[in-house]
Amino acid sequence: MSLACGIDFGTSNSSVGFMADGEPTLVPLEGESVAMPSAIFYPAYGGSLSFGRAAVGLYIDRENGRLFRAIKSILGGSLIHETTAAGGRRVAFTAILGRFLHHLKEKTELRAGRSVESAVLGRPVFFVDDNEAADRVAQDQLAAAAHAQGFKNVLFQYEPIAAALDYERRIEREEIALIADIGGGTSDFSIVKVSPKNRRKIERKDDILANAGVHVGGTDLDYRLSLKQVMPLFGYQTRQRKRPELDLPNGYFHDLAQWHRIAFLYNNKTLEELKQLRAVADEPEKVDRFVRAIDDRAGHRVAGDVEGAKIILSDAATAMIDLAYIDETLHIETSRRLFEETIANECRKLSDCVAHCLKTAGVAAAEVDTVFFTGGSTFIPAIERACLVHTPQAKIVRGDKFASVGVGLTIDSGLKFGSGA
């Protein structure tokens, strides 16, 4: 008999699980870790693919090949239909995304000792903001990718609802909970009635009072910090020497600051265009750094160091972005104050989204018993404050930042498909 699983395919991290003896069991994906970076490394001339931390490690160790991260971000956009050079050939982005899902499926089957043909996949409340048609297309694209990898039955569940199912396991009385799932690519909120007596209910429509989401996540915060403090040192907003009223074209810098766009810069055409920019730049030494980053295929490493500084600033007042591998003089000091100023607009969007969710649910702030946090960005103080501003009296509960959604999706897969499918 085949098995059902729950898959949290995240922008930054992923997990997968199945029900065993009535309990959700997450699959160890790397060693004992049940969460794995959503990353794939294609060796330059073919061969075995690497996933997760191993993929990132090969890239950092300067192995010849291509690293892809944040591949979920392409859903609903035009990039999904394009191909790119990887492993010595042209590969469709749909195939890259599908190959990652296939890896999760293989890991689950190996752990469970059974085939997996059914899945509940997590999805954000909105893949694409303010565009219902593109949002439907994004879900259809993810479903098609899953079907192509051998999943015969595919259902979807909102990620914050999945987190609510995880939270519901630990309560002793009925509550109204605000579920805040702040992930790598999106932030999603749900107002849900949770109760011990409802844990085995398959249909929870009447308990879901409202859902809301916005396309703001950890990768967006990385992007803003990079544009603010790193990209200007690579030529962003640098003037043109002979036309001082104009900056250099900024598209290249935006691409280098975004995880899912970096791979598009690794080609000879971009290198030649950057060298032409250098010739007209008022500060050519800055563009030299950009050229070095592309020539050495160090773009993801730069993005990783920016992300690392962001994480440090959750606990510390200052952090260093050390880019000496690009330029030995490039040591960038940042601060929590500057970071919070940089992401102020993103924080406002989150606060507005929570307010909208409460209004849609018809729930007063005082009626919210608990705010349940999950997702990798929930430990950033400014993000937490933005989510709590409308519910100051609520109890705060923190789930596993990388596993709560996966556990909830696994529970949902058991409810919808049973132990087998």
C-alpha positions in Angstrom: 0.0 0.0 0.0 1.3 3.5 -0.9 1.8 6.3 1.6 0.7 9.9 1.8 3.0 12.7 2.9 3.0 16.4 3.8 5.5 18.6 2.0 6.6 22.0 3.1 8.4 23.2 0.0 9.7 26.6 1.2 11.6 29.4 -0.4 14.5 29.0 2.0 14.0 25.7 3.7 11.9 22.5 3.1 10.6 19.5 5.1 8.5 16.4 4.5 6.8 14.0 6.7 4.3 11.0 7.0 2.0 9.6 9.7 3.4 6.7 11.6 1.4 5.0 14.4 -0.9 8.0 14.4 1.8 10.6 14.9 3.4 13.0 12.4 7.0 12.0 11.6 9.3 14.3 9.8 11.9 12.7 7.6 15.6 13.4 8.4 16.9 15.0 5.2 20.5 15.7 6.1 21.9 13.8 9.0 19.4 14.2 11.8 18.1 17.5 10.5 14.5 17.5 9.3 14.8 20.8 7.6 16.9 21.3 4.5 17.8 24.5 2.5 15.8 24.6 -0.7 19.0 24.4 -2.8 20.3 22.3 -5.7 23.8 22.1 -7.1 24.4 20.9 -10.7 28.0 19.8 -11.4 29.3 21.6 -14.5 29.7 18.6 -16.7 26.9 16.3 -15.5 26.9 13.8 -12.7 25.0 13.4 -9.4 23.1 16.4 -8.1 23.5 17.6 -4.6 20.8 19.1 -2.4 20.5 21.3 0.7 23.5 22.1 2.8 25.6 19.8 0.7 24.7 21.9 -2.4 25.5 25.1 -0.7 28.8 23.7 0.6 30.0 22.6 -2.9 29.3 26.1 -4.2 31.1 27.8 -1.3 34.0 25.4 -1.9 34.2 26.7 -5.5 33.2 23.4 -7.1 32.6 23.9 -10.8 28.8 24.0 -11.3 25.6 25.9 -10.7 23.8 26.5 -7.5 20.0 27.2 -7.4 18.3 28.6 -4.3 14.9 30.1 -3.6 13.5 28.3 -6.7 10.0 28.5 -5.3 10.1 32.2 -6.1 9.8 31.5 -9.8 6.2 30.1 -9.5 3.7 32.3 -11.1 6.2 34.3 -13.1 7.6 34.1 -16.6 10.9 32.5 -15.5 9.2 29.2 -14.9 9.0 28.7 -18.7 12.6 29.5 -19.4 15.7 27.2 -19.5 19.2 27.8 -18.1 22.6 26.2 -18.5 23.2 23.6 -15.8 25.1 20.3 -15.8 26.5 20.9 -19.3 23.1 21.3 -20.9 20.0 23.5 -21.0 17.6 22.6 -18.2 14.0 23.9 -17.7 13.3 25.6 -14.4 10.2 23.4 -14.1 12.6 20.4 -14.2 14.9 22.0 -11.5 11.9 22.5 -9.3 10.6 19.0 -10.0 14.0 17.5 -9.2 13.9 19.0 -5.8 10.5 17.6 -5.1 11.7 14.2 -6.4 14.5 14.3 -3.9 12.0 14.8 -1.0 9.9 11.9 -2.3 12.9 9.6 -2.5 14.0 10.5 1.0 10.4 9.8 2.3 10.2 6.4 0.6 13.6 5.4 1.8 12.6 6.3 5.4 9.1 4.8 5.3 10.0 1.7 3.2 6.9 2.3 1.1 6.1 4.2 -2.1 4.6 7.6 -1.8 1.9 8.5 -4.3 -0.2 11.2 -2.4 0.8 14.5 -1.0 -0.5 17.6 0.7 1.7 20.5 -0.4 1.9 23.7 1.6 1.2 26.9 -0.2 1.3 30.6 0.8 -2.0 32.4 1.0 -0.8 34.3 -2.1 2.0 33.1 -4.4 1.5 36.4 -6.2 0.1 39.5 -4.6 -2.9 41.2 -6.1 -3.2 38.8 -9.1 -5.6 35.9 -8.6 -5.0 34.6 -12.1 -1.2 34.4 -11.6 -1.8 32.9 -8.1 -3.9 30.1 -9.6 -1.2 29.5 -12.3 1.5 29.2 -9.6 -0.5 26.5 -7.7 -1.1 24.7 -11.0 2.6 24.8 -11.9 3.5 23.3 -8.5 0.9 20.6 -8.8 2.1 19.8 -12.3 5.7 19.5 -11.1 4.6 17.2 -8.3 2.5 15.0 -10.7 5.5 14.8 -13.0 7.6 13.3 -10.2 5.1 10.5 -9.5 2.6 12.0 -7.1 -0.7 10.7 -8.3 -2.8 12.6 -5.8 -1.9 16.2 -4.9 -3.9 18.5 -2.5 -2.9 21.9 -1.1 -3.2 23.4 2.3 -2.4 27.0 3.4 0.8 27.1 5.3 -0.5 29.1 8.3 -3.4 26.6 8.6 -0.9 23.8 8.6 1.0 25.6 11.4 -2.4 25.9 13.3 -2.8 22.1 13.1 0.7 21.8 14.7 -0.2 24.3 17.4 -3.6 22.6 18.1 -1.8 19.5 19.3 -0.5 21.3 22.5 -3.6 23.1 23.7 -6.1 22.1 26.4 -9.0 24.5 25.7 -10.6 26.2 22.7 -8.8 29.4 21.6 -8.8 31.9 18.8 -5.3 32.0 17.5 -3.5 34.3 15.1 -1.0 32.1 13.2 1.9 34.1 11.8 4.1 32.2 9.3 7.0 34.4 8.3 8.9 32.4 5.7 11.6 33.0 3.2 9.4 34.3 0.4 6.0 35.2 1.9 4.3 36.1 5.2 1.0 34.5 5.9 -1.6 35.0 8.6 -4.7 33.1 9.6 -7.3 33.6 12.4 -8.3 30.1 13.4 -10.5 28.5 16.1 -8.4 25.7 17.6 -9.7 23.2 20.0 -8.6 19.8 21.4 -11.9 18.2 20.3 -11.4 19.3 16.6 -8.0 17.7 16.1 -9.4 14.8 14.0 -11.8 16.8 11.9 -11.0 16.6 8.2 -13.0 19.6 7.2 -12.0 22.8 9.1 -13.7 25.4 7.0 -15.9 26.7 9.8 -12.9 27.1 12.1 -10.9 29.3 9.7 -12.1 32.8 10.3 -9.7 34.6 7.8 -6.6 34.2 5.8 -4.3 37.0 4.6 -0.8 37.1 3.1 1.7 39.4 1.6 4.8 38.7 -0.6 7.3 39.7 2.1 9.8 37.2 3.5 13.3 36.7 4.6 14.7 36.9 1.1 13.1 40.3 0.7 14.9 41.5 3.8 18.2 40.2 2.5 17.5 42.0 -0.8 16.8 45.3 1.0 19.9 45.1 3.2 22.0 44.2 0.1 20.7 47.1 -1.9 21.3 49.5 1.0 24.8 48.5 2.1 26.4 46.1 -0.4 25.4 46.9 -3.9 26.5 50.6 -3.7 30.0 49.2 -3.2 29.6 47.1 -6.4 28.5 50.1 -8.5 24.8 50.5 -7.7 23.8 54.2 -8.0 27.2 55.1 -9.3 27.2 58.0 -11.8 28.3 57.7 -15.4 31.5 59.6 -16.1 30.4 61.5 -19.2 26.8 61.8 -18.2 26.9 62.6 -14.5 23.1 63.1 -14.3 22.7 59.4 -14.9 23.3 56.3 -12.8 24.6 53.1 -14.2 21.7 50.8 -15.3 20.5 49.2 -12.0 19.1 45.9 -13.2 22.3 44.0 -12.7 22.5 45.1 -9.1 19.0 44.1 -8.3 19.7 40.7 -9.8 22.8 40.2 -7.7 20.8 41.1 -4.6 18.1 38.4 -5.1 18.8 34.8 -4.5 16.7 33.5 -7.4 18.1 35.9 -9.9 21.8 35.4 -9.3 22.2 32.4 -11.6 21.1 34.5 -14.6 24.2 36.6 -14.2 26.6 33.8 -14.7 27.3 34.0 -18.5 29.8 35.6 -20.8 27.2 38.1 -22.2 26.7 39.6 -18.7 30.5 39.8 -18.1 31.0 41.7 -21.3 28.2 44.1 -20.5 29.6 44.7 -17.1 33.0 45.5 -18.6 31.3 48.0 -20.8 29.7 49.6 -17.8 33.1 49.8 -16.1 34.3 51.9 -19.1 31.7 54.5 -18.5 31.5 54.4 -14.7 32.7 57.4 -12.6 34.0 54.9 -10.1 35.2 51.9 -12.2 36.8 50.2 -9.2 33.3 49.5 -7.8 32.2 47.7 -11.0 35.5 45.7 -10.8 34.1 44.1 -7.7 30.9 43.2 -9.5 32.9 41.7 -12.4 35.0 39.7 -9.9 31.8 38.4 -8.2 30.5 37.1 -11.5 33.8 35.9 -12.8 34.4 33.9 -9.6 30.7 32.8 -9.4 30.6 34.2 -5.9 27.2 35.9 -6.1 25.4 33.3 -3.9 28.3 33.6 -1.4 27.7 37.4 -1.2 24.0 36.8 -0.7 24.7 34.3 2.0 27.0 36.7 3.9 24.2 39.4 3.8 21.8 36.8 5.1 24.2 35.8 7.8 24.5 39.4 9.0 20.7 39.7 9.1 20.5 36.7 11.3 23.2 38.0 13.7 21.2 41.3 14.0 18.3 39.4 15.6 20.4 39.1 18.7 23.2 41.7 18.3 23.3 45.5 17.8 25.9 45.3 15.0 27.2 42.8 12.5 30.0 42.6 9.9 29.6 41.6 6.2 33.1 40.5 5.3 33.6 40.4 1.6 37.4 40.2 1.6 37.2 37.4 -1.0 35.9 40.0 -3.5 38.1 42.9 -2.3 40.5 42.6 0.7 39.3 46.1 1.8 35.6 45.2 1.8 34.5 44.9 5.4 31.0 46.3 5.8 29.7 47.1 9.3 25.9 47.2 9.6 23.6 47.7 12.6 20.2 46.7 13.8 19.1 50.3 13.7 20.1 50.7 10.1 18.6 47.4 9.2 15.3 48.2 10.8 15.2 51.6 8.9 15.9 49.7 5.7 13.0 47.2 6.2 10.5 49.7 7.6 8.3 49.5 4.5 8.2 45.6 4.7 7.3 45.9 8.4 4.4 48.2 7.6 3.1 45.7 5.0 3.1 43.0 7.7 1.3 45.1 10.2 -1.3 46.1 7.6 -1.8 42.5 6.6 -2.5 41.5 10.2 -5.0 44.3 10.5 -6.7 43.2 7.3 -6.8 39.6 8.6 -8.5 40.7 11.9 -11.0 42.9 10.0 -11.9 40.1 7.6 -12.4 37.6 10.5 -14.5 40.1 12.4 -12.4 39.5 15.4 -11.4 42.3 17.9 -7.8 42.3 19.0 -8.8 41.5 22.5 -10.5 38.3 21.3 -7.2 36.8 20.1 -5.9 34.5 22.8 -2.6 33.5 21.2 -0.2 34.5 18.5 1.6 31.5 17.2 4.9 32.2 15.4 6.6 30.0 12.9 9.0 30.6 10.0 12.7 31.5 9.8 12.1 35.3 10.0 10.0 35.4 13.1 13.1 35.9 15.4 13.8 39.3 13.8 12.7 41.8 16.5 11.2 44.4 14.0 9.2 41.6 12.3 7.9 40.4 15.6 6.9 43.9 16.7 5.1 44.5 13.4 3.1 41.2 13.8 2.1 42.0 17.4 1.2 45.7 17.2 -2.5 44.9 16.8 -2.7 42.1 19.5 -0.7 43.4 22.5 -2.6 41.3 25.0 -2.3 38.0 23.3 -0.1 35.2 24.6 3.0 34.5 22.4 3.9 31.0 21.4 6.8 30.0 19.2 6.6 26.9 17.1 9.6 25.2 15.5 10.6 27.9 12.9 11.5 25.3 10.3 9.3 22.4 11.2 5.8 23.5 12.4 4.4 23.8 8.9 5.8 20.5 7.8 4.3 18.8 10.9 0.9 20.4 10.2 0.9 19.3 6.5 1.8 15.8 7.6 -1.2 15.8 10.0 -3.4 17.0 7.2 -2.1 14.3 4.8 -3.1 11.7 7.4 -6.6 13.2 7.8 -7.2 13.5 4.0 -5.5 10.4 2.7 -5.3 8.1 5.8 -2.2 6.0 6.5 -2.2 4.8 2.9 -3.6 6.2 -0.3 
